[in-house]
Amino acid sequence: MAFLGKSGFLVSVFTAVLFWAYMNYPPPPLSVELKQWKRAGKFFSHGDLKIFYHDVNGTGRPEDVLFCVHGFPSASYDFAKMWEGLNGRFGRVVASDLPLPRIFSVWASVTNRSTITTPFLSKPPS
């Protein structure tokens, strides 16, 4: 550790302590809104993955289907505050989470999206 010097060593120790605290500190409890979102959703299996989703019939025209796509890293909960408005405009609204990629790339994201959306767009909501 001589090459780091005294300040480098202290920074390394401080970083290690922060990392340990981050990895061992319990996550905060879910908010009431997030618990409701989770209860209202479902899971489907894709290979060895369980993927969370919301799929509802809206009050719009039945042929108007909206598949909500969120960014990375994010979740379908991004649409929670808009959900009622979307249900009033479209005949069907779907939002799904994505499995976390082992290695993130644009190609992996596109492949995951196309594989996950196919079952939703080929059948009515259950």
Secondary structure, DSSP 8 states (H G I E B T S, - for coil): -TTTHHHHHHHHHHHHHHHHHHHHS------HHHHHHHHH-EEEEETTEEEEEEEEE-SS-TT-EEEE---SS--GGGGGGGHHHHHHH-SEEEEE-----SS--HHHHHHHHHHHHHHHHTS---
